[in-house]
Amino acid sequence: MRRLTLALGLLAAPVQSTRVDLIEINHYVSHGGQLDQVIFWSLDESGECHVRAWRLRSKVVVSHRRGRMVITGAERGRIFLITSDSWGETWTLYDPEVADRRVVPVEQREGL
């Protein structure tokens, strides 16, 4: 149903397509429960991987096309399509997105 709503509700919306180096489906488990998120990573000039952005798993559609992971969603009146040849799924006791903020603050992230 979400795909149908996305397709019908935003047919005229602009589509922003972005490619990232890695897409991570992360399940962060804490005493308060579980946070399911999609984290978008890119390599910097030195080869270090850092977070570009993240979205709640419940707010996007995850699919695979031609060997790539494709994340589709909508926000602020636009549709976004994010792809990567590399992806993984993790279960962690810490939030990788928050941990990466210590290295690259949110204000300095490349974004999508």
N, C-alpha and C positions, 0 to 999 in steps of 0.2 A: 504494500500500500504506500509506503514511503517513497518508493521509486516512482510510482504513478503520480503522486502529489508533486514530487519534484519536477517530473516531466511536464505535467499539465499546468502547474502554477507558475513556471518560470520560462515558458517557451521563448519569450521575447527578451529574457535577461541575457546580458553579456556573459560569455564563458571565459574564465581565466584559466589557462593551462600552464602547469608548472611541473618541472621534472626535478626530483631530489635524488640524492645518492642512496638513501635508505629509508624505508618506511617500517616503523616498529609498531605492532599492535601490543600494547603493554597493559598488563593486569597488575596494578599496584594494590597489594593486600596489606591492610593495616588493622589495628584494633578497632577502628571505626567502620570497617567494611572493605569494600573493593571499589577501586576506580579503574574503569576501562577507558583507555585513551589511545589515540593514534598519534605517534610522534614522528615528525619529519626531520631527518638528519641530512646534513651536507658536510663534505670534507672541506677544510680550510686549506690555505696554501701550504701548510706544513704537514698535511695529511691527517690531521686530527679531525674527528667527527664531532659536530656540534649541532644542537637543536636549532632548527629554523623556526618551527612553530609546532603547535599541537592542537588537537581537537578532541572533544569527547567522542568516544566510539558510537554513542547513541545518536549523534548528530550527523553522521556521514554514512555513505554506502560504500562498502568494501567489495571489490570484485577483482577478478584476474582476467586479463586480456593478452593474448599472444605472449605469454610468459612473463608479463609484467603485473605488478599490483597497481590497481587503480582505485583512488579514493575520490568520491564525488560528493559534493555537498553544496549548500547554498547559505549565504549570509550577506547582509547589507545589500540586498537586491541583485546579487550576482551569483552565478554558478561557478564553482571551482572544480577543477579536474587536476589531480596530482598523481603523477606516475613515478614508478621506480622499477628498475630491473632487480633490485635487491630488497628483500623484506624479511622480517622475522616476527615471531610472537614470543613474548616473554612474560613471566610471572615473577614479580619482585616484591621485596619487603621494604623498598624505598622507591621514591618517585624519581626516575631518571631525568625527567624534564626539569624538576626543581634542582637536582644535583648539578645539572649542567649550567644553571644560572650562576653558580659560584665561579665558573670559568668565563662564560660569556653572558653578561647581564641581558635581560629581556630587551632593553633599549638598544642594544648593539646587535641584536639578531638580524639576520638577512631578511627574514619574513618570507611570505609566499608570494 
